[in-house]
Amino acid sequence: MPEWNNNNLACLKTWIHLKVLNQYDKVFKDAGSLKMNQLTFWNQSASSELRSIAAKTICIQLDNMFRLFDKAVYEAGSNNITAIEAMHRVMTNEEKMVQDLATKVDDNYKFRGESEDEAIQ
């Protein structure tokens, strides 16, 4: 798992877009360790099905933001479906952290300016 680091574009983009989507109000250094059930979409009184729908909506929004705003492309072997599903599996597990989500983002997207060394780590 890559370290939660603002020099890693997947971490940085995950943090900023979740913040824009009003999922938390944490500064970068404090956001990586947030668990999914601490994000605003996670309604404790909602059914797991409703939380899954909310998570899927955010995953689709993140995919759009990564591709359209950040000009990211899918890594080899990834596509729209696999990238969204990977993020969704993390977001529907209350024990997973934002850092875990950034790892899936890093696995599935190549951001402009991302070095080959970053992608290998």
C-alpha positions as CSV (number, residue, x, y, z in Angstrom):
1,M,0.0,0.0,0.0
2,P,1.5,3.4,-0.9
3,E,2.1,5.7,2.0
4,W,-0.5,8.5,2.5
5,N,1.6,11.2,1.0
6,N,0.8,14.5,-0.7
7,N,3.5,13.8,-3.3
8,N,1.4,10.8,-4.5
9,L,-1.1,12.1,-7.0
10,A,-3.6,9.4,-6.3
11,C,-3.6,10.4,-2.6
12,L,-3.7,14.1,-3.3
13,K,-6.5,13.8,-5.9
14,T,-8.6,11.4,-3.7
15,W,-8.3,13.8,-0.8
16,I,-9.2,16.9,-2.7
17,H,-12.1,15.4,-4.6
18,L,-13.7,13.8,-1.5
19,K,-13.3,17.2,0.2
20,V,-15.0,18.9,-2.8
21,L,-17.8,16.3,-2.5
22,N,-18.2,17.4,1.1
23,Q,-17.2,14.0,2.6
24,Y,-15.1,15.5,5.3
25,D,-13.4,18.8,6.3
26,K,-10.0,17.4,7.3
27,V,-6.6,18.7,6.2
28,F,-4.6,16.3,4.1
29,K,-2.5,14.8,6.9
30,D,-5.6,13.9,8.9
31,A,-7.8,12.5,6.1
32,G,-5.9,9.3,5.2
33,S,-6.8,7.5,8.4
34,L,-10.5,8.3,8.3
35,K,-12.6,5.2,8.0
36,M,-15.4,5.0,5.5
37,N,-18.0,5.1,8.2
38,Q,-16.7,8.6,9.2
39,L,-17.4,10.1,5.8
40,T,-20.7,12.1,5.4
41,F,-22.3,9.6,2.9
42,W,-22.2,6.9,5.6
43,N,-25.5,7.1,7.3
44,Q,-25.6,4.8,10.3
45,S,-29.4,4.5,10.2
46,A,-29.5,3.7,6.5
47,S,-29.7,0.2,5.2
48,S,-26.5,-1.3,3.7
49,E,-28.3,-1.2,0.3
50,L,-28.8,2.6,0.6
51,R,-25.2,3.1,1.7
52,S,-24.1,1.1,-1.2
53,I,-26.1,3.3,-3.6
54,A,-24.6,6.4,-2.0
55,A,-21.1,5.0,-2.3
56,K,-21.6,4.0,-5.9
57,T,-22.7,7.6,-6.7
58,I,-19.6,8.9,-5.1
59,C,-17.4,6.4,-7.0
60,I,-18.9,7.5,-10.3
61,Q,-18.4,11.1,-9.4
62,L,-14.7,10.4,-8.5
63,D,-14.2,8.5,-11.8
64,N,-15.6,11.5,-13.7
65,M,-13.4,14.0,-11.7
66,F,-10.3,11.9,-12.2
67,R,-10.8,11.5,-15.9
68,L,-12.4,14.8,-16.9
69,F,-10.8,17.3,-14.5
70,D,-7.5,15.6,-13.8
71,K,-7.1,14.1,-17.3
72,A,-6.3,10.7,-15.8
73,V,-6.4,7.6,-17.9
74,Y,-7.0,4.0,-16.8
75,E,-4.0,1.9,-16.0
76,A,-3.4,-1.1,-18.3
77,G,-6.1,-3.8,-17.4
78,S,-8.4,-1.3,-15.9
79,N,-11.5,0.4,-17.2
80,N,-14.6,2.3,-16.1
81,I,-16.3,-0.7,-14.6
82,T,-13.3,-2.2,-12.8
83,A,-12.1,1.1,-11.4
84,I,-15.5,2.0,-10.0
85,E,-16.1,-1.5,-8.6
86,A,-12.7,-1.4,-6.9
87,M,-13.5,2.0,-5.2
88,H,-17.0,0.7,-4.3
89,R,-15.6,-2.3,-2.5
90,V,-13.5,0.0,-0.3
91,M,-16.3,2.5,0.3
92,T,-18.8,0.0,1.4
93,N,-16.4,-1.5,4.0
94,E,-16.7,0.6,7.2
95,E,-13.3,-0.4,8.4
96,K,-11.4,0.7,5.3
97,M,-9.8,4.1,5.3
98,V,-9.4,6.9,2.8
99,Q,-5.8,5.7,2.4
100,D,-7.2,2.3,1.2
101,L,-9.4,4.1,-1.3
102,A,-6.4,6.1,-2.6
103,T,-4.5,2.8,-3.1
104,K,-7.3,1.6,-5.4
105,V,-7.3,4.9,-7.2
106,D,-3.5,4.5,-7.7
107,D,-4.0,0.9,-9.0
108,N,-6.6,2.0,-11.5
109,Y,-5.7,5.5,-12.7
110,K,-2.6,7.1,-14.2
111,F,-2.6,10.8,-13.5
112,R,-0.9,13.4,-15.7
113,G,2.5,14.2,-14.2
114,E,2.7,10.8,-12.5
115,S,6.1,9.4,-12.9
116,E,6.8,5.8,-13.9
117,D,8.6,5.3,-10.6
118,E,5.5,6.3,-8.7
119,A,3.4,3.8,-10.7
120,I,5.8,1.0,-9.9
121,Q,6.0,1.5,-6.1
